[in-house]
Amino acid sequence: MKNEAPKWSKNELKTYILLLCAKADWKETPEEIELIKSKSTKEIFDRLYKEISNDNEDMSLDKIEAAVERLHFSTMELLEIKKEIQEVFNSDKDFSLKEQYIDEILDNLIY
């Protein structure tokens, strides 16, 4: 599914990516959600949480890919996103195979 890039800001894209990471193993933990909330505004979190809840994994990855292409991140911004992705994956002390798979896909899409 290739649609036009979502009109997200960089912060909105980052929030969406982190939510995908939390949902990767089909069990969002309170630690993951609180961490993501701490890195976003309530309005952005609530809106994107609702959006990602209605998206399947392929739709989410397509949206991320399109938004990354449109937003042109600097190397430092990409390193910060990678660090935050790892924080979400590690927040519940369980880096599952499904999370590792999503991490590899995101590496290919983002970097």
N, C-alpha and C positions, 0 to 999 in steps of 0.2 A: 504494500500500500504506500504509494508515494503521493503525498499531498503537499501543498505549499507549506513552507516552514511556519511553525507557530510564531506568533508575534510576541514571544516572550522576551523579557529583559535577561541579562546574564544571571541575575539573582533568581529569577523565576526558573530558568533552565537548571541552574544548580539545585534548586529545591526539588524540581521534578526528578532529576537524576538521583538525588539522595533518597527520595521516596521509592524509586524503582529498586534501589539497593536494599531498602528495608523490606520490600515486598518480594525480593528475589527468592527467598526460601519459603514463601507462603505463610510466614509467621512473623508479623511485625511485633517487635517487643516494645514495651514501654520505654526502654532505654534508647532504642533507635528513634522512636517518635519524638521523645523529648530532645534528643540531640538535634534532630532536624528542625524542630520548632525553634530551638535556640539560635539557629543560623538563618532564620527567615522572619518575616512579619506574620502576624496571625492571618491577615487577609490573604497573603500569597499562599501560605501553608494551606489554609482551608480550601481555597479555590483549586489549587493544584492537587490536593489530596482527593477532592471530589472528581477531578478530571482523570487522574491516574486510576482511580477505582473503577472507572468505566472503560479503560483501555486495556487491551490484552498486551502481552509482552512485545509482540511484533509491532503493534501500533506505537507503543512507547519508544521502542528503539528507532523506528522511522522518524518520529517527532524529534527525538534527541539529535539524530544525524542531521536532519534538515536545519534545526536551530543552531547547531554548532557551525555548520557551513555559513550560515547567515551572520553570526555574531562575531567571528574573528577574535578569538581569545589570544592573549599574549602567553608566552611561555610561563611566566610567573603565575598567571591566572589558572593555567592548566595544571600546574604543580599544586596549587592550592585546592583545586577541585579533587585531584587525585588523593591528596591528604585527607580531605573530608570524606571521600568515598571510603577510604580505609578506616576512618573513625567510625562510620556507620557499621561497616562489616564487623569491626572488632568490639563494638559497644555491648553486644550480647555474649561475648566470649566464645562464639561458635561460627567459624568461617566454613560454612557448608560447601559441598560440591556445587550446588546450584549457585551459591553466591560467588564462588570462584569462576564459574562459567560466565555469569553476568559481568564480573570484573574484567575478564578477558575481552568480552564483546565491547564493553565501554572503552577499554584501552584502544581497541581498533577504531572505534567511532570518534573518539575525542582527540586522540593524539596523532 
